[in-house]
């Protein structure tokens, strides 16, 4: 079994001394690992605190036995949480969804891909309301067929049953799970929308066999020990000494009813009103006469609803009907997060912040839930490790020595104890931001590095003209995810946030957990402001680690702008992404407009501008469309992508009539954000993979001189290619992947640096690292004078570009003992999702 610190309930109820009918809230206690009698099934239920620190997704519940595993809901961050707390998700048999929306299923695509990568190819059973089919239909556009699931729609109240003719035959061996449909109060029949339906799951474990009394068997003349087993299996046997038949109830104690756990997702007050009158739960209430007849006693009720609902008077009244049950508030009930869920990532962030606060600001402490107060709930303490309950018939012993949270100061104390020279290194790094006249010469001996800091690494005169008198409120780039393939405890998957301050913001790629990372960096209000002010989102290609977080961002923006006059957000990406988004919008509105990346290539922009000038948009487009059908249109002109391979040349990146109006709008949106041009270009990875160039508008300085705008280039995923070098010429910043996976069409660290050198880019920032390099990749010393390494939540201001390479030696010092670590605890599967 999984060996983690476990959670138990409050002391009075754990000891059996609390007889009040008032529902209690879970409190955390660490327990030792233990098992029940070998004749009984070992069963655990764990609450996985996904999203607890950021309130962006719903927690998941893991119910597992020796032979089967069930997971209820799969919000974004599920895999990352499990990697942090060493919870294995490799043998999930069933996934049960209380609702089908971005809050409950954001982590499902990544989970299915991971399960497919490590499993035997057998689809997983997935259960949910009738709109589940819409989700599955949408996911098929980027999830391989062998990774798909067997869908089971919950259309009525009753036990979950798998069709015997289904491709996936999987019986419920250890538990009976029943579904109870919950819809808003007052809505009847055909007026009920599938998205309004929530599913309550009732998990009833099989009864625990009574004790076998050997002395009774001896008294009845049973001497052959093999007959003991037959009796415990419910079979009658012949006595060895007496002329009688011995029945199981002659030697066995009365069976004990199995534990019952109810999982309730009550999203609104209207659902709560309906919950009170739901007849299907009558047998489980403590004051029910039916309960005494059936012997059903509910051990635990897990509440997934928001605090605003769970804390209402009518909901509390309903809770009192389970007087003997433990009540676990697993929804968004925390007031202030004092210690983050992702402890490993937070620990690295704290260390980096100590070394270089300019590039690594502290994680936001303003993650709060607006409707909860300290008097409403007994909040979870410590670091939110998975709540874990051993479902056995014995009351737990009190082990209330709860460890206190590890503060950032403790992390730094630990760091200085390990590496006392880090204190001097931090001082030297801080001097990099001082004016030249204030900077003292300093040198620091760095093990395994020959870099000294007493000599300037670069000539100040080499700073590009676009950075002349640059303001700190011009551009700031934050790396929300810098890992590849799937989220790990150290690095989230790809997302880059461009903060243009008063001009708005952009996102380049949007892997799973992007919203949570925004909240960890900027806090609740800051993240919501960033999402609200997005000018557009650009996606490089269809692999899941680059776009699965998109839906969560779009649905939040939709909710934030509800009732406010606004335009749909423009999403740019490959054509396969449009098919996914169009299919998903049948499930819930995303309030977006899609534009194919091919419509934003250099050739397409020039065609668009030419058409605008000639005022013959429709005629030109229709003519070109006819040429495309006849196969007469030539490829892009050579000046667009010189030296392009035949395989990569765009056949015809020509916009259709409806795309022209969207291009007009995109141009306007970009200009309002201070961006002169966004140009997509093809790269060598999977079909329809792109990189992107962002070019800022020119500025006028105080004396009327024109200053060219900055240029940022992002590679997406690619092998080195001429298109990449051509697009990166003279870039102010080149953000390039460095995954070290040539066979899967990625670039190595050395190749990425060489591309930056070939293109004469001012700064090269490496990202998208293989997860086998959890903290810092293995680096050589070639051309490190213009290179920096990206970390999650790292923020780079344009005004700080000149010091970036000087920080590299200190980063290597900070991670000197960990640069070659392949963390075996993560069990990362290096595969393109």
N, C-alpha and C positions, 0 to 999 in steps of 0.2 A: 504494500500500500504506500501511498504518498506520505513521506515523513516531513510534515511541517508542523509548526506550532498550531494548536487547535483552539477553537473558541467554544465556550459553554455559556450557559445561561446564568441569570443572577443568582446570588448566593442563597437567598431564602428559598427560592423555588427549587434550586438544585438540591438542597437538603430536604425538600419536601415539607418545609415548615410554613410556607406561604399558602394559606387556604383562601385568600381573598379572591373575589371574582374579577377584580380589576386587572385588565391585561397588562402584562409586563413587557418591557422592551429588552431585547437582547443586550447583554453585557459580555465583554470579552474576558476569557480566562484561558491561559495556556494549560494544556493537559498533556500527559504522556500518552504515547501511542499504545493502544491496547486492542484486544480482539475478544470476541465472544466465544462461547462453547463451540467446538469444531462441528457439532451437529447442526448448528444454526448458520444462516447466511450472514456474512459480514456486510453491513450496509452503512454507507456514509452519505451525508448530504452536505455540500459545501456551497456557500454563497460567495461567488467570485465578484469582488468589488469593482467591476469594470465601470469606469466613469464616475466612481464615488468622489474622486478629488476634483473633477471638473464638471460633473452634472450634465454631461453631454450625451450619455447613453445610459441604458438601463442595466443594472447588474444581471449577471447570469447565475443560474443555480445548477450545480452538478450533483446528480444523484447516481451513485455508483455502487456496484456489488462486485463480488468475485468474478461474475461471468458477464455482466452487462453494465453499460454506462448510458445515462440519459443526461442531456443538457437542455435547460430551459432558457431560451432567448440567447442571442449571440450579438451583442452590441459591439461597436468599434472598440478596439483595444483588448479584446478577449485574449488573443494569442499572446500579446505583449504582457498582460497581467499574469498569464499562466507561466510564461517563461521566467518572469521575475520570481514567482513563488514555487517554481519547480512542480507544477501540476501538469501531468501528461494528458494530452487530448488525442492520443493516437488510437484509442479503441472506442470511439463514440459510436453507439449503435443507433440512437434515436436523438433527434433534435426537435424539441417541442417549442412552438412560438405562441406566446400569449396574444400578440398582435403582429401584424405585418406592416412595419413602417421603418423608417431609417433609424429610429431610436433602438429598436429591438433586433434588427437584422444587419446593421452596418458591418459587423465582423463576420457575417456568414460566408460571403464569397471567398475571403481569404482562408477561413477555416476549412471549407470544402476543398480548396486547392491543396492545402497542406495535408489533409486526410488522404486525398488521392495520391499525393506524392509519397506517402509513407505506408499506404495500405495495400490491399490485394486487389484493388479495382472494383470491389463490391460497393454499389451505391449505398448511401446512408438513408434511412427512413427519416423523413421530415414531416412534422405535423403542424397544422395551423389553420386559421380561418379560410374561407373560400377564396379570398384574394391572394392566397399563397401561390396559386398557379401563375398569376401575373408576375410575381417576383422571379419564379423559376424560368418563365419564358424570357424575361429580360436578361437574366444571368447567362443564358446559353450563348450570348454573343461574344463572351470572352472567357467562359469556362469550358474546357474541353468536355466532350461528350462523356468520357469515362469518369469524369469528376462529378457528374450530376447525381441527383438524388431520386429516390422513389417518393413521390409526393402523396401524402395522405391528408385529404381535406376534412376538417372537423366541421360537420354540417349539422350535428344534433347533439344533444346532451346524452352522455352514456359512456361506457368503457371504450377505450381505443382498441380497435380491432384491425388487424392486417388481413387483407384479402389473401386467401390461401393460394390464389392463382398469380399473385404478384411476383415480380421478378426477384424481389427481396423478401424471402421468407424468414421472419425473425419473431419468434414468440416472446411474450413477456414472461420470462422464466421466474423472476424473483419478486415481481410487483404487479399489482393491478393499477392501471392509471385510467382514470375517468375524466372526461371533459365536461364542463358546464359552460354553456354559452351565455355571455353577458352583453347586453346591448343597452343603449341609453333609455332611461325611463320615458315612457310616453310615446315611443316610436314603435309602430306596428308594421308587421308584414313586409310588403314590398318597399316601404319607405326606409327600411334599414339598409344603410350602405355597408358593404363588406368592411370598409375601413373603420366603421364604428363598432364592430364586433370584437369583444375581448374574450379570451378563453381562460377559465379557471381550471387548474389541473389538481385533481385529488389523487395522491399517491398512497395506496394501501399496500403495505408489505404483507406477505403471507404470514399466517399465524406461526408463532414460535411453539415448537413441540414441547409438551410437558416433560418433566424430568423422568428418567427411567429409574425405577427403584429395584435394585438388584436383590435386596432382601426379600421383596415380595415374590420375585421370580424364583428365588431359592425355595421359599416356603411352598410354592406351587409345583415344585419338583422339576424345575428347568435346570439341567446341568450342562447341556450342550450350548456353548457360548455363541455358536452361529445363530441360534434361535433368538438371542438377545437382539441382534440386528433386524431379524424379521419382525419382531414385535415393535421395534422403534419405527419400522417402515409401515406399520398399520396392518400387519398380517397376523392371523391367529395361528398358534402352533399347538402340537400335542405335547403334553407333559411327559418328561422322561421317567418319572417315578410314580406318578399317579395316573389313574385312568380318567383324565379330564382334558378338556381343551382350554387352553389359556388364551384369553383375548387381550388385545393391547391395553384396553382400559383397566384390566386387572393389575397391570404393573406400571402403568404410565400415569403421571400427574396430568391435571387438566391443562390443555393448551392455553397459551397466553395470546390474546389478540395482537396482531402485528401493528407496529407503529403506523400512524397516519399523518401525512404531511399535506397541507393545502397551500397551493401557490396562487395568489390572488393579484391580478393586475387590474386595478380599478382606476382608469385614467382621468375620469371627470366626475363631477358631483352628480350628474345625471346617471352615470353608471352606478354610483354609490346608492342612489335611491332605488334603483332596480335590484341591487344586491340584497337589500333588506327584505325584499318580498320574494326572493328566489326560493322556490319550493324544493329544488334539488339538493339543497344543503341541510334540510331539516333533520335528516338522520344523524348529522354530525354535531348538532348543538348539544351543549351540556345539559340543558333542561328539557331535552326531548325524550318523550316516552319511547320513541322508536330506538333511541340510542341505547337505552337499558336493555332492550330486547335483542338488539343486534350485537351489543358489546363493542361498538365502534367508539373509540376514544381518540380524539385528535390530539396528537402530541405537539405539533408545531404548525403555525400559520405564518407564511412568509408573505409580506405585503410589499408589492412592487410599485404601488401607486405613489404619486407625488405627495409631499407633505401637506399641501393645501387641501387634498382630499382626505388623506389618512387622518389628519388632525381635526376634521370636522366632527360636529356633535353626533350626527346620524351615523357616521362611520364608526365612531367609538362605541356607540350603542350596539352596533352589529358585532363588534369585536367581543363584547362582554358575553355573547352567547357561547363563546369557547372559554369558559372559566378555567378549565384545567390545562389549557394549551399554552405553550410558549409563543409569544408574538415577536416576530423578527421584522423590524422596519428596515427593509433593504432598498427602499426607494431613495429619492434625493432629500435626505433629512439632515445632512450635516450643515452646520452653520459656517464654520471656518475650518479649512483644512490645515491642520498644524503639522502634519507629517504626510508627505505624498505617498501614493500607492506604489509608484515606480521608484523604489528606494535606490536601486543601483544607478539609474539615470540621474536622480536628484543628487546623489553623492558626487558623481562626476561633475555635474553642473556647479555644485558648491565649491569644489576644488578649482575648477577653471575660473570661477568668479573671483576666488581669492588671488589667483595668479594674475588674471587680466580682466578686471571688471569692465573695461571699455568694450571688449568684444563679447564678454560673457556676463550679461547682467543677471542678477538673482532671479529665481523663479518668482512669479507673482504671488503675493500673500493675500490678494484680494478676491480669492475664489470663494464666494459666498452664495448661499441660497437666500433669496430675498424674503421668503415667507416663513422661515423657520427661526426659532429662537432657542436659547439654551434651556428654557423651561419646558419646551414642547417635548423633547426627547432626551434620553440618556445617550449621548453621542458615542459613536465608536471611538475608542482611544487607540493610541500607538499607531502602527503603520498600515492598518487595514489589510493585514494578511487575510487569506480566505477564512471566513467563518466555517467551522467544520464541526459537525455533530455526528457522533457515533450512535446510530440508531439501535440501541440495545435496551433491555428492560430494566437495567439497574440505574438508579439515580446517580449522577456524577458526583464525585467528591469535589469539595471546594478547593480550588487552587487559584486563589485570587491575587497572586503576586504579579500584577500586570506590569510589564516593563514600560518605562517612560519613553516617550518619543526621543529619537536622536536628533538634536538640534544641529543646525548648520555649524555652529561654533564647535560642537563636538567632532564633526567631520574634519574641521580645520585643525583642531588639536591633534587628532589622529594623524593627519597628513604631516604636520610639523614634527611629530614624534618619529614618523617613518623617514622623513627627508628634511632635516633641519635647514638645509641650504635653500629650500623653497622660499623661505622668508626673504632672503637676499635677492632671489630671482624675482619675486613679486615687486620689490623696490626697483630693480633694474627695469622691469617691464613698464612700471609707472613712469619712469623717466623718458620712455619713448614718446610719450604724449606731451612732454614739456617743450617749450620753445628752445631752439638750438642754443641760445645764450645761457639758458638755465640748466641745460643738460650736462651732467658731469660724465667724464669718461669712466667707464666701468668695464670690468672683465669678469667673467664667471667661468669656472672650470666645469665643463659638462662631460660627464662620463660617456664614452662612446661617441663623442661629437667633437669635431675640431673647430666649430664655429665660435668665434670670439666677438664680443659686442663692443669692443673699444674702437673699432673701425667702422665707418658707415658702410652699409651694405650696398647702397645705391646713391647715385649722384642726384642731389635735389633738382638739378637742372633737367633731369630726365623725366620729371613729372609732366604728364601730358597737359596740353593747354586747356582741355575741358575741365580740369580740376583747379584752374586759377580762381582764387577767391571763392571756392566752393562753400556753400552754406550747409550747415548740419541738418537743415530741414528740407534738403533737396531729395536725397534718396538714402534709404537704409534697407539693407537686405538681411532678412532673418531666415535661417535654415531650420525649418520645422521638422524635417526628417532627412537624414543623411545616409541611411542604410539601404540595402537592396533586398529583393526577393520577398521577405516577410518581416514584420516587426520583431525586434528583439528587445531584451531588457535594457540594452545600452543605446541602440539607435532605432528610431522610427523609420518608416519608409518615406519615399521622396515627396517633398513639398518645399517650395521656396516662396516666401512672402516678400513682396516689394512694397515697402511703405513709402508713399509719395507725400505723406503728411497732408497738408491742406488740399492737395490735388487728388487724394484717394489712394487706392491700393490695387495690386494685382496678385494673382497666384499663378506660378508656373508649376504644373503638376500638383496632384492632390491625393496622395496615398491615404490609406486607412489611418485614422487617428489625427488627421490634420487639424480638425476643430479642437480637439483636446490639447494639442500642442500650442495652438494659438492662446488658449485659456491659461495654460501653464506659463506662457511667456508674458502675456499682457493682462491677465486677469479676466473676470467675467465681462465687465463693461468694456474693457479694451478690445477683447476678442469680438464682441458683438459689434462694436464700432468698426472694426476692420472688415467684418463680413458685410455690414450694411453699406460700406463705402467702396466695395469692390467695383472696379471699372470693367474687368473681364477676368476669365480664368482660361489659361492655355494648357492643353494636355498634349504631351509629346507622342504617346502611342498607347495601345490598348492593353498592355500588361497591367494586371491588377494592382501592383505595388505603385502605380503612377496615377490611378484615377478612382480607386474604390471609395476614398473619402469625399468625393465630389458631391454625392447625394446629400450627405449630412450638412455640408456647407450650404447647398442650395435650399434645403428645407428650412434651415435656420433663417436665412435671408428672407425667404418667403414669409415666415412668421413675424420677423422683426418689422417688415415693411407693410404688413397687413393694415389696410385702412389708410395708407399713405400713398399719394400719387407717385408712381415710379415706373420705369421701364424694366422689362425682363432683363436678366443678366445675360451677357453674351458669353457663351462657352465655345472655345475653339478647340478642335481636336480631329483625330482621324475619323473616317466615315463609319468604322465599326462602333465607335463611341456613340454616334448619333443614333444608331439602331438600338443600342442599349438604353439610352436616355428616353427615346420615343416610347419604347416598350415599358420602361419604368413609370413614365408619366401616366400610364393607365392605372397605376397603383396609387400615386399621389402627385399632385401638381408640383412641378419643380420651378416654375416661374422663370424660365430661361429660353433663350434662342440660340440655336446651334449654327456654327459656321465652320465648314471644313477647312482644315489647315491648308489644303491645296489652293484655297481661294485667297490666301495671304502670302503666297510666294512672291518673289520680286517680279516675276513675269506677270502674275495675276494683278498685282498692284498697278503695274504700268499699263496693262490692258484696261483696267478699271478707270484709271485717270484719262487715258486716251478716249475711252467711250464717253466719259463725262464731258470732256472738252468738245467732242463732236455732236453731243446731244442725240446720239443714235444708239443708246444702250440696248434697247430691245432688238433692233434690227441686227446689230453686231452679234449679240448673244445667240439669236435664233440662227443666224448664218453660220456661226461657229459650231453650234450644236448639230446642224445639218452636216457640216464638214466632218465632225467627229463620227457621226453615224456612217459616213462614206469612207472613213479612214484617210481623209486627205490632209488633216491638220498636222503641221510639223511640230517638232519638239521645241522647247524653250530656246531662245537665241543664246549663242555661245557666251555673250557677255554676262548672262545671268549666272550661270554656273560653269565656269571654265574648267575643263579637264574632267567633267563629270563622266562617270562610267555609264555605259549604255543602260545597265540595269537600273540605275538610279535616276536617270533623266525623267522628268515628269512628262507623261505622254501628252496630256492636255489639262493643265490646271485652270480651266476656264469656268468662271462663275456662271450660274444660271440666272435667269431674270430676277427671281426672288432674292438671290444672294446679293445683288447689286445694292438694293436698299439697305441691307444689313451691313454691307461694307461701308456705305455712307455713314451709317450710324456708328460703326466701330471707329471709323476715322475721327468722327466728332468726339466720341468718348475718349479716345486716346489723346487727342489734342487738348481736351479739357484737363487731362491728367499730366500734361506737359510732355507727352510721348509723341514724337514726330512720326515714327514708323514702327510697326511690328511686322517683321518679315520671317516667315517660316521657310525652312529649307530641308530637303530630304537628307537622311543619314542612313548608314548601313547597320540595321538591327533586324527587326521583324518588318513585315509589310506595313507600309504607311507609317514609318517612324520619321520624326522630324526633330530638328533643333530650331532655335528661335533667336532672332536679333531684336533687341529693344534699343532704339535710338532716340535720345532726348532732343527736344527742340533747342536751338541755339539760344544763348543768353546775351544780353547787352550789359556790359559792366558800367561802372559809374561815370566813365569818361566817354561812353558811347561806342566802345569797341565791341565787336561781335566775338563771343566766345563759343566755340563749338560745343554741342551737347555731348554728354557721355554716351558710351555704347556698351551695352551688356549683352553677352552671348551665352546662351545655355545650350549644352550639347544634347540634352536628353540622353538616351542610351545609344551608343554607336561604337563601331570600329573606327579607327582613323581613316579619314577619307578626304578627298580634295574639296568636297562641299564644305566640310567642317573648317578647313584651313581658309578657304575663300571667305566664308561668312565671318570668320574671327579676325580678319585683317584689321589691325589697329584698335582692337577692342580695349576699352578701359578695364573691363572685367570679363574674363572667360571662366564660366562655371562649367567644369568638365567632370564627367563621371570617371571613376577609377576603380572598377570592380574586380579587376584581375581575373576575368573569365573570358578568355579569347574565344574558346569554343562556342560560347553562346553570344558571340558578336558584341562583346564589351571591350573597353579599352583598359590597358594597364596604367598604373601610376606613371611610369616612365613615358609611355606613349602620350598620355594627356599633357604632360609637361612639354614634350617635344612639339606637340601641336601648338601650344601657346607660344613657344619660341619661333616656330615657323611663321606664325601669324603676327609676330611682333606685338602680342597682347601685353598690356601693362601689368596686369595681375592675373594669375591663374589660381582659382580656388577649386580644390578637389573635393568631390562628394560622391554619394552613391557607392559606398564601400561594401565589400563583401562582409557578411555578418560574422565571418570567422576572424575578422579584425574588429573586435568589439569596441575598442577604445581609440587606437591610433594605428593606421596602416604601416606596413614596413616601407620605409622610404630610403632611397639612395640620395647622394648629395649632388646629383646632376641638376644643374640649372635651378637650384632652390632659391635663387636671388629674387624670384618674382612669384613664388608659390606659397599658398597657405592651405591648411587642412580645415575642412568644415566639420563642426560638431553640431549636434542637435541644440537648438535654441541659441545658437551663435548669431550675433547681430553685427553686421559690418556697415558702418557709415562711409559714404564716399570720401568724407574728409579724413578718414583713417587709413586709406589705402596705402599711403606711403610707408606705414610702419608694419604692415602685415607680415612680410617675410622675416622681419626681425624678431617676431614672436615665435617662429618655428623652433629655434633651439630650446626655448623654455618649455614649449609643449613636449618636446622629446625628453626633457629633463623630468617633467611631471609624470610621464608615463614610461620612464626608462625601464622599469621592471616588468612592464606589461605589453611591450610592443610586439612580442612574438607569441603572445598567449592565444591559444585556440581554446576558447572556453567550452569545455565538454558538457557543462550543465545546460547549455542552450539547445543542443541537438538541432542546429539549424540545417534545414534542407536547402542547399544552394540551387534553386531552380527558378526560372523566370515564371512569375505568376501571371 
